[in-house]
């Protein structure tokens, strides 16, 4: 062994990126989900498992390759676990509110994980301009019992989007895709069914979770405006 190489510290911006092969479980479980299409059948534990496996595989990825910021990776794993729990709940229509609560917890974890530096409060303007009209329209189609819970969830989602955009890197694109997926899901569920709606919702959702997980291997954006 070359002791000079063994003792050489990592540079400040280096990080142990996972090899492409490490993404194989995620890609395979996503493929299984879309090929089997089991969650479209009557609710079952098998359907819940198939739906959750891609997100759980990302937890495994982060455990195997925690990246340069260990605590950041751990918080992402917690958010992914809450997301998987939400995925399972949403298999059963009667547990929709439980699913929304689990995803709300995931959004709050993502928000805290992305951090608040740089703050970039100006990002709140386009987020509000996009989310307020959509939320106002959606609320008109919700059952009364869901209005307050989903309004609270919309706030949590908007906060996550703000912090993801501020952080930059793959977190930015993951946050955008997560918001897009939730908008598609809410429209498809409560306003009007979309052609290939479930495919659009789940494709954007899984891509969002992957991009957010990959942010564990990147340094945050250093802009201060």
C-alpha positions as CSV (number, residue, x, y, z in Angstrom):
1,X,0.0,0.0,0.0
2,X,1.2,3.5,-0.8
3,X,1.2,5.3,2.6
4,X,1.1,8.6,0.8
5,X,-2.2,7.7,-0.9
6,X,-3.6,6.1,2.2
7,X,-3.1,9.2,4.3
8,X,-4.2,11.7,1.7
9,X,-7.3,13.5,2.8
10,X,-10.3,14.0,0.6
11,X,-10.7,17.4,-1.0
12,X,-13.4,19.7,0.4
13,X,-15.7,19.0,-2.6
14,X,-15.1,15.3,-3.0
15,X,-17.7,12.8,-2.1
16,X,-18.0,9.0,-2.4
17,X,-20.5,8.9,-5.3
18,X,-22.2,5.5,-5.7
19,X,-21.5,3.5,-8.8
20,X,-24.2,3.2,-11.4
21,X,-24.6,-0.4,-10.4
22,X,-25.7,0.8,-6.9
23,X,-28.8,2.2,-8.6
24,X,-29.8,-1.2,-10.0
25,X,-32.2,-2.1,-7.1
26,X,-34.0,1.2,-7.6
27,X,-34.2,0.8,-11.4
28,X,-35.3,-2.9,-11.1
29,X,-38.0,-2.2,-8.6
30,X,-39.3,0.7,-10.6
31,X,-39.4,-1.5,-13.6
32,X,-41.3,-4.2,-11.6
33,X,-43.8,-1.6,-10.4
34,X,-44.7,-0.4,-13.9
35,X,-44.6,-3.9,-15.5
36,X,-46.7,-5.7,-12.8
37,X,-49.0,-2.7,-12.2
38,X,-50.2,-4.6,-9.1
39,X,-51.2,-1.5,-7.1
40,X,-53.9,-0.9,-9.7
41,X,-55.6,-4.1,-8.5
42,X,-57.7,-4.4,-5.4
43,X,-55.6,-3.1,-2.4
44,X,-53.3,-5.7,-1.0
45,X,-50.1,-5.9,1.0
46,X,-48.3,-7.2,-2.1
47,X,-49.4,-4.1,-4.0
48,X,-48.2,-1.9,-1.1
49,X,-44.8,-3.7,-1.1
50,X,-44.3,-3.4,-4.9
51,X,-45.2,0.3,-4.7
52,X,-42.8,1.0,-1.7
53,X,-39.8,-1.0,-2.9
54,X,-38.3,1.7,-5.1
55,X,-38.3,4.2,-2.3
56,X,-37.0,1.6,0.2
57,X,-34.2,0.8,-2.2
58,X,-33.1,4.4,-2.0
59,X,-32.9,4.1,1.8
60,X,-30.6,1.1,1.1
61,X,-28.5,3.2,-1.3
62,X,-28.0,5.9,1.3
63,X,-27.1,3.4,4.0
64,X,-24.5,1.8,1.8
65,X,-23.2,5.2,0.5
66,X,-23.9,7.8,3.1
67,X,-22.1,10.6,1.2
68,X,-19.9,13.4,2.7
69,X,-22.6,14.6,5.1
70,X,-23.7,11.7,7.4
71,X,-26.5,13.6,9.2
72,X,-27.9,14.9,5.9
73,X,-28.1,11.3,4.6
74,X,-29.7,10.1,7.8
75,X,-32.4,12.8,7.6
76,X,-33.0,11.9,3.9
77,X,-33.4,8.3,4.9
78,X,-36.0,9.2,7.5
79,X,-37.9,11.3,5.0
80,X,-37.8,8.4,2.5
81,X,-39.2,6.0,5.2
82,X,-42.1,8.3,5.8
83,X,-42.7,8.5,2.1
84,X,-42.7,4.7,1.8
85,X,-45.2,4.6,4.7
86,X,-47.4,7.1,2.8
87,X,-47.1,5.0,-0.4
88,X,-48.4,2.0,1.6
89,X,-51.3,4.0,3.1
90,X,-52.5,5.4,-0.2
91,X,-53.0,1.9,-1.5
92,X,-56.2,1.8,0.6
93,X,-58.6,4.7,-0.1
94,X,-59.8,4.7,3.5
95,X,-56.3,5.5,4.7
96,X,-55.9,8.5,2.4
97,X,-55.6,10.9,5.3
98,X,-53.0,8.7,7.0
99,X,-51.0,8.8,3.7
100,X,-51.2,12.6,3.5
101,X,-49.9,12.8,7.1
102,X,-47.0,10.5,6.4
103,X,-46.1,12.5,3.3
104,X,-46.5,15.7,5.3
105,X,-43.9,14.4,7.8
106,X,-41.6,13.6,4.8
107,X,-42.0,17.1,3.4
108,X,-41.1,18.7,6.8
109,X,-38.1,16.4,7.1
110,X,-37.0,17.3,3.6
111,X,-37.4,21.0,4.4
112,X,-35.3,20.8,7.5
113,X,-32.7,18.6,5.7
114,X,-32.2,21.0,2.8
115,X,-31.5,23.7,5.3
116,X,-32.1,27.5,5.4
117,X,-28.8,28.8,4.0
118,X,-28.9,30.5,1.5
119,X,-32.4,31.7,2.5
120,X,-33.4,33.1,-0.9
121,X,-36.9,34.4,0.1
122,X,-37.5,35.7,-3.4
123,X,-38.2,32.1,-4.5
124,X,-41.4,32.3,-2.4
125,X,-43.0,34.7,-5.0
126,X,-43.1,32.3,-8.0
127,X,-44.0,29.5,-5.7
128,X,-47.0,31.5,-4.3
129,X,-48.0,32.6,-7.8
130,X,-48.2,29.0,-8.9
131,X,-49.5,27.3,-5.9
132,X,-52.2,29.7,-4.6
133,X,-54.4,29.6,-7.7
134,X,-54.0,25.8,-8.1
135,X,-54.8,25.2,-4.4
136,X,-57.8,27.5,-4.5
137,X,-59.2,25.6,-7.5
138,X,-58.4,22.2,-5.9
139,X,-60.0,23.1,-2.6
140,X,-63.3,23.6,-4.4
141,X,-63.4,19.9,-5.3
142,X,-62.3,18.5,-2.0
143,X,-64.6,16.8,0.6
144,X,-65.0,19.1,3.6
145,X,-63.1,16.7,5.8
146,X,-60.0,17.0,3.7
147,X,-59.8,20.7,3.2
148,X,-57.8,21.6,6.3
149,X,-55.5,18.6,6.2
150,X,-54.6,19.0,2.5
151,X,-54.2,22.8,2.9
152,X,-51.7,22.1,5.6
153,X,-50.0,19.5,3.3
154,X,-49.8,22.1,0.5
155,X,-48.0,24.5,2.9
156,X,-45.5,21.7,3.8
157,X,-45.0,20.9,0.1
158,X,-44.4,24.6,-0.7
159,X,-41.9,24.9,2.0
160,X,-40.0,21.8,0.8
161,X,-40.1,23.2,-2.8
162,X,-38.7,26.5,-1.6
163,X,-35.8,24.9,0.3
164,X,-35.1,22.4,-2.5
165,X,-34.9,25.2,-5.1
166,X,-32.6,27.2,-2.7
167,X,-30.3,24.3,-2.2
168,X,-29.8,23.7,-5.9
169,X,-28.3,20.7,-7.5
170,X,-30.4,17.6,-7.9
171,X,-32.4,18.6,-4.8
172,X,-33.8,21.5,-6.9
173,X,-35.1,19.2,-9.7
174,X,-36.3,16.6,-7.2
175,X,-38.3,19.1,-5.3
176,X,-39.8,20.4,-8.6
177,X,-40.8,16.9,-9.7
178,X,-42.2,16.1,-6.3
179,X,-44.4,19.1,-6.5
180,X,-45.4,18.3,-10.1
181,X,-46.3,14.7,-9.1
182,X,-48.5,15.9,-6.2
183,X,-50.3,18.4,-8.4
184,X,-50.9,15.7,-11.0
185,X,-52.1,13.3,-8.3
186,X,-54.5,15.8,-6.7
187,X,-55.9,16.8,-10.1
188,X,-56.3,13.2,-11.2
189,X,-58.0,12.2,-7.9
190,X,-60.2,15.2,-7.1
191,X,-60.8,17.3,-10.2
192,X,-60.7,15.2,-13.4
193,X,-59.0,11.9,-14.3
194,X,-56.0,12.4,-16.6
195,X,-55.0,10.2,-19.5
196,X,-52.2,8.0,-18.2
197,X,-52.6,9.8,-14.9
198,X,-51.1,7.2,-12.7
199,X,-48.1,6.6,-15.0
200,X,-47.4,10.4,-14.9
201,X,-47.8,10.6,-11.2
202,X,-45.6,7.7,-10.3
203,X,-42.9,8.4,-12.9
204,X,-42.4,11.9,-11.7
205,X,-42.6,10.7,-8.1
206,X,-40.0,8.1,-8.3
207,X,-37.7,10.4,-10.3
208,X,-38.2,13.1,-7.6
209,X,-37.2,10.7,-4.8
210,X,-34.1,9.5,-6.8
211,X,-32.9,13.1,-7.4
212,X,-33.5,14.1,-3.8
213,X,-31.6,11.0,-2.6
214,X,-28.7,11.8,-4.9
215,X,-28.4,15.3,-3.4
216,X,-26.6,13.5,-0.5
217,X,-23.6,13.2,-2.7
218,X,-23.5,16.9,-3.7
219,X,-22.3,20.1,-2.0
220,X,-25.1,22.6,-1.5
221,X,-25.3,25.7,-3.7
222,X,-23.3,28.5,-2.3
223,X,-25.2,31.5,-3.7
224,X,-26.5,34.0,-1.1
225,X,-29.2,35.7,-3.1
